[in-house]
Amino acid sequence: MYPLAQILHSQGYFLTGSDNNETETLDAVRKMGIPVFIGQRAENIEGADLIVHTAAIMEDNPELMAARQSGIPVLERADLLGIITSWYDNAVCVTGTHGKTTVTSMITQILFTAGVDLSAYIGGKLPCIGGSGLAGKSDVLVCESCEFEDHFLKLSPDISVILNIDADHLDYFGTLDNIKKSFRKFAETTSKILIINGSDANTVDALDGISKNIITYGKDSSCDYYPENIKHENGLLTTFDLMKKSEKLGTITLHVAGIHNVLNAVAAAAAADFLGIGFESVQKGLEEFRGAKRRFEKLGFERGITFVDDYAHHPTELEAALNAAMEMNFRKVWAVFQPFTFSRTKLLLDDFARVMQIPDCAVLTDIMGSREKNTYGIFTRHLAEKIPGCIWFPQDEEAEWTDERKYANFQQICDYICENAEEGDLVITLGCGDAYKIARMIIDKLK
């Protein structure tokens, strides 16, 4: 919601907002002069001409119920984002099952470093712009575009970057074929160019025969843009030669780990090149990129133990993050995973079990239900039992989900790792919930 507030505020709209918790984001909103209410109550909507809510707001939320009864127009966040994308002549919409935030951040970093007065809408925090959004005066918008419940079909992309297509959000899509159909619909709404991963079979299949201008990027010379001479140095440092149709444009240095981030950088470079950004600016932007918040983000180093956090919450994302971690020559890798939503955990249980065998030690929290109720009868023990040597702490499955219960579980994990992790180890917290708090608890206790 924050980038939407930034852009609308810069256009002169009067905004108010509400949330349930005090955060750094709310402080930033207030500093723009936007009044914010803590707690969501019916009276908060008084005087509004338009009410916008996120998909995370439950149907019985008193403020949302009052909004719908008021007769005032009510939009979901993605509807408003769709309207805003139509205001720009160069809306760069980045989508894919995995990597959206990183590539949106990389493109934003490149353009920002090159001096483009862009607007940005990112699903994570990017240090160079001081948050998750930016309101500029040019005709360029870089926008993370999420396929969840077909939200990206509400957008007006001029330049679409399609990173990959994988089986996710199956509680909504049902099948991989349905996901492919949605991505094809998204591609068909693109007005100028498609930049697609030519090494991703599902993407190539989904867009087969589409009558659009296409640029490909990928792993090898079968694509328009690709990397050569990839070298990993000193853990998080990677270099590679960026190739464009067999021509070497130059060498890229990355300070983010993993082969998946090499391909992410190639995708970002292809988009920047299409926008007319010179290679030196692409090179400089990517070298200055240190990752978006919660994307293999280093949280600290205490008593010889390194702490990293990653937003990965799908088996493919977990596999990429864990393989990157295992390539870094730590004594032992501890992976603390917080499963997110009951439906995803149930539907992808065997895939989660497979990838959580990659690290030396797998540690599981309770499942974070988020917007769902556990009608699936799925619990952490079902996943733990499929991972040899997995560490987890049995909970009363009938007990009500509360913050107190969650933090008691976090404390158990904190205590266990503090007692068993050693100098030279890596602890990586994983998930799109708040598992990163466990790492902070461990760091504090070790101090």
TAFENCOR-V34855 format. One record per helix or strand of 2 or more residues. SS is the DSSP state (H for helix, E for strand). FROM is the first residue (numbers start at 1). TO is the last residue. If there is no record, write none. Layout:
SS;FROM;TO  SS;FROM;TO
This chain:
H;2;10  E;16;19  H;24;31  E;35;38  H;42;45  E;50;53  H;62;70  E;73;76  H;77;85  E;90;95  H;100;113  E;119;126  H;127;129  E;131;134  E;140;144  H;148;154  E;159;162  H;170;173  H;176;188  E;193;197  H;201;206  E;214;218  E;225;233  E;237;244  E;247;254  H;259;274  H;279;288  E;297;302  E;305;310  H;315;326  E;333;337  H;342;347  H;349;355  E;361;364  H;380;384  H;403;420  E;426;430  H;436;446
